[in-house]
Amino acid sequence: MSTFMIEPGARLANRYRLEELVSETSGASLWKATDETLARPVGVWTFADGFGRTSEAVRAARAASRVSDARVTQVFDADDSGATPYVVQEWISGTTLSDLLRDGPLEPERAAGLVAEAAEALTTAALAGIHHLCLTPDKLVWSVGGAVKVIGLGLDAALHDVTVHDPQVVDAQGLGRLLYAALTAYWPGPEQTGLRPAPVVSGRPCEPSQITAGIPERLNEIVCRAAFQASGREGPLRTPQEFADALADVPRVVPIPMAETAPPPPPPPAGTSRISGQLDVGAAAPPPPRAPRPSRRRTPPPSGGSLTNRILVGAVALLVFVAVVMGAWMLGTTVGGNGSGTQSAEVPDGNDDVELVPLTPEEATGFDPAPDGDNDEHNDKAHLAIDGDPSSQWNTEGYNNAEFGNYKQGVGLLLDMGAEVELHELDITFGGGTYSVELYVRDEPGSAPGEGDDPVWEGSGVTGEVPIKLDEPATGRYVVVWFVSPLSEDGGKYRGTVNEVELRGIQ
């Protein structure tokens, strides 16, 4: 057993001075240290006495050192021959993908460019027989130096004893999940990452385009082919090389970090890890500023410039004025003249510029209409579904089986908006369990949905927070969240539960 004291100020190999404990996980500790020989900061892994995977971690680090790609963490030294085994690696200061997503998803081109860099790095590693197997948003870093870094290659899997039958498929899935997260700010995997879990429909996470508007169909398909191994039009993406090839032509537009870095946080308590999966990231920079979206407005011509330019500008303005006058005269002649039939001018569609606002229901009630129902489905609790508190909830009555006791087709929650609204999107947070749900927008509450009454949205196997974007805006005063069988079991009874409904559209 080693008697060497691993604490701040200790020196390893008469060269590496430990300065700050960054994280601890499973008997392995990461330190920020100084290589006194080369006068540079480094990250140093040390291992507790009795940690059963020290040799595997050192071997994995040595293997990772053979990967000749600057986008993976560089390993400088690894030794388990002495009393105090260690691994010395590049010290990385930067911003993780998790940090970049704190304010929402990245723009699609930035997301694709960032993950494409990671895919190329893992492709190089795979050629050397090295795989990651533990990709999460904390493993992808935009460094202060202005480069993409994939951290934990080989070493994370060794530390956590992760082995798989087909490592290339696992890494391709991991890359697909990273792109999913970058496009949506949701995480579609089972790991705890600090991001919200992706909403699930029919037992599978929603596709990115179902969560975030404006995602190109091609990127949506690449995510599904990798993260979910869906066939798509060209088959699943089963290796980092295939994933990189699919994104080969995306522009490498990546986030621009801010110049200053935040001071390092205090070391975590013993036996804990500061951030799950963030094993070798230095002081994180604040999230980089998002690039502004292209403006729809034209930039006015400058007031200065040469005489020639001013003359040209004046001539163009005169031509535009004449064209407008002529157009107005022709339109007036067409609409108000003696021509046969009624003519009308085409008006450009302005829907792209419509700004959606939160829509607040005036009232919420349970919806259990006759003849099967009694018009009271826990009406006294319905307001809890629109009170702004996701910890409170409305639920249906308890039924003896998942088919509403075999005497009704469904029950629901009725939201009275107070006046006609145009509904575009909404977020529904369901309680525990999975449900089959339909959504209706009506002018009157009406009876229970039946034949010919088409829902504006429907989902099977939904659970947790589900963002919904309607294919077409729906207009009406009443919104019905309608549960159909099967319900989920809850304490010996079967119920549907809604914690919160948030609606957006045009008032």
Secondary structure, 3 states (H helix, E strand, C coil): CCCCCCCCCCEECCCEEEEEEEEEECCEEEEEEEECCCCEEEEEEEECCCCCCHHHHHHHHHHHCCCCCCCECCEEEEECCCCCCEEEEECECEEEHHHHCCCCCCCHHHHHHHHHHHHHHHHHHHHCCCCCCCCCHHHEEEECCCCEEECCCCHHHHHCCCCCCCHHHHHHHHHHHHHHHHHHCEECCCCCCCCEECCEECCEECCHHHHCCCCCHHHHHHHHHHHCCCCCCCCCCCCHHHHHHHCCCCCCCCCCCCCCCCCCCCCCCCCCCCCCCCCCECCCCCCCCCCCCCCCCCCCCCCCCCHHHHHHHHHHHHHHHHHHHHHHHHHHHHHHCCCCCCCCCCCCCCHHHCCCEEECCCEEEEECCCCCCCCCCCHHHHHHHHCCCCCCCEECCCECCCCHHHCCCEEEEEEEEEEEEEEEEEEEEECCCCEEEEEEEECCCCCCCCCCCCCCEEEEEEECEEEEEEEEEEEEEEEEEEEECCCEEECCEEECEEEEEEEEEEC
